[in-house]
Amino acid sequence: MTGHGVFDIIFCRNVLIYFDDASRRVAAENLYDCLQPGGFVCLGHSETMSRISPLFRVCRFPDAIVYQKPEEEQ
Protein backbone atom coordinates (compact mmCIF):
# COMPACT_ATOMS: atom_id res chain seq x y z
CA MET A 1 0.00 0.00 0.00
CA THR A 2 2.90 2.39 0.53
CA GLY A 3 3.04 2.93 -3.24
CA HIS A 4 -0.27 4.80 -2.96
CA GLY A 5 1.13 7.37 -0.53
CA VAL A 6 0.12 8.08 3.04
CA PHE A 7 -3.43 8.49 4.29
CA ASP A 8 -5.27 10.51 6.92
CA ILE A 9 -7.81 7.73 7.48
CA ILE A 10 -8.03 4.06 6.52
CA PHE A 11 -11.23 2.04 6.68
CA CYS A 12 -10.42 -1.62 7.25
CA ARG A 13 -13.78 -2.92 8.41
CA ASN A 14 -14.35 -6.64 8.89
CA VAL A 15 -11.07 -7.69 7.28
CA LEU A 16 -8.75 -8.59 10.16
CA ILE A 17 -11.24 -11.11 11.58
CA TYR A 18 -10.25 -13.47 8.76
CA PHE A 19 -6.50 -13.37 9.56
CA ASP A 20 -4.49 -15.37 12.08
CA ASP A 21 -2.69 -13.47 14.86
CA ALA A 22 0.65 -13.21 13.04
CA SER A 23 -1.03 -11.91 9.87
CA ARG A 24 -3.02 -9.37 11.91
CA ARG A 25 0.21 -7.99 13.37
CA VAL A 26 1.76 -7.66 9.91
CA ALA A 27 -1.38 -5.96 8.61
CA ALA A 28 -1.42 -3.55 11.59
CA GLU A 29 2.21 -2.60 10.96
CA ASN A 30 1.45 -1.99 7.27
CA LEU A 31 -1.57 0.15 8.14
CA TYR A 32 0.57 2.10 10.62
CA ASP A 33 3.23 2.75 7.97
CA CYS A 34 0.59 4.05 5.52
CA LEU A 35 -0.89 6.60 7.94
CA GLN A 36 0.07 10.23 8.41
CA PRO A 37 1.01 11.02 12.01
CA GLY A 38 -2.31 11.66 13.75
CA GLY A 39 -4.17 9.54 11.16
CA PHE A 40 -6.90 7.06 12.00
CA VAL A 41 -7.74 3.41 11.32
CA CYS A 42 -11.40 2.40 11.50
CA LEU A 43 -12.13 -1.28 12.10
CA GLY A 44 -15.36 -3.23 12.29
CA HIS A 45 -17.32 -3.47 15.54
CA SER A 46 -16.11 -7.02 16.22
CA GLU A 47 -12.44 -6.10 15.68
CA THR A 48 -9.95 -4.51 18.04
CA MET A 49 -6.42 -3.24 17.49
CA SER A 50 -5.70 -3.39 21.23
CA ARG A 51 -4.93 -7.13 21.13
CA ILE A 52 -3.01 -6.87 17.86
CA SER A 53 -0.59 -3.95 18.14
CA PRO A 54 0.55 -1.39 20.73
CA LEU A 55 1.37 1.11 17.96
CA PHE A 56 -2.01 2.85 17.97
CA ARG A 57 -3.78 5.07 20.50
CA VAL A 58 -7.38 4.13 21.24
CA CYS A 59 -9.90 6.94 20.63
CA ARG A 60 -13.38 6.34 22.03
CA PHE A 61 -16.41 8.13 20.67
CA PRO A 62 -20.08 7.62 21.66
CA ASP A 63 -20.80 5.30 18.72
CA ALA A 64 -17.34 4.12 17.67
CA ILE A 65 -13.82 3.21 18.66
CA VAL A 66 -11.04 4.20 16.26
CA TYR A 67 -7.29 3.83 16.44
CA GLN A 68 -4.91 6.74 15.93
CA LYS A 69 -1.28 6.81 14.90
CA PRO A 70 0.42 9.07 17.46
CA GLU A 71 1.67 12.45 16.29
CA GLU A 72 5.40 12.56 15.73
CA GLU A 73 7.36 14.27 18.48
CA GLN A 74 9.15 17.42 17.39
N, C-alpha and C positions, 0 to 999 in steps of 0.2 A: 504493500500500500504506500510505502514511502515515495514511490515514483509519482504519486498523485499530489504531493505536497503535504502540508500540515493543515489540520482542521481545528476549528473552534469547538465543534460538537460532532460526536459520532453516535449514531443510533445502531446498536447491536442487540436488538431485542430478540429473545428466544433463539439464540444461536449457540451460546456457550453450554446450554443444557445438554447438547448432543456430544460434547467433547469429554474425554477423560481428564483427570486432574492435571497431568503433565501438559496436555494440549491447551487446556484453559490458561495455564501460566504463560505459555508461549504466546497465545493470543492476547492476553492482557499486556504483556511487554510490547507486542507490536502495536496495540492500540495506544499505549502510553507514548511510544516513539512517534506516532502520527499526530499527536495532539500539540497544539500551542500551549505554552505555560498558561494555566488558568482555564484550559479547555475542559469540556465535560464528555463523559461517556454515559449513555442511557442504556440500561439493560431492561430485560423483561421483568415482570413482577416476581417471577419464581427464581430469578437469578440474583446472585450477590457477588460483588467483587471482593468483599471483606475476607472470604475464605480463600480466595484465589491469589491475591497480590496485595502487599502493603504499600504499593506505589501511589495509590489514589487516596484522596481525602473524601470521606463520606459527607454528602450534603443532603440533609433531610428537608423535604417540603411537605405541606399538608397531604398532597396526593401522590407523591413520588419520592424516590430516593435516587440520586444520581451520584456519579463519582467524578471528582475533579482532579486534574493534574495540578499539583502545587505550582504556584508562581515561582519563577526562578529568583534566587536571592541575588541582590545587586551589591 
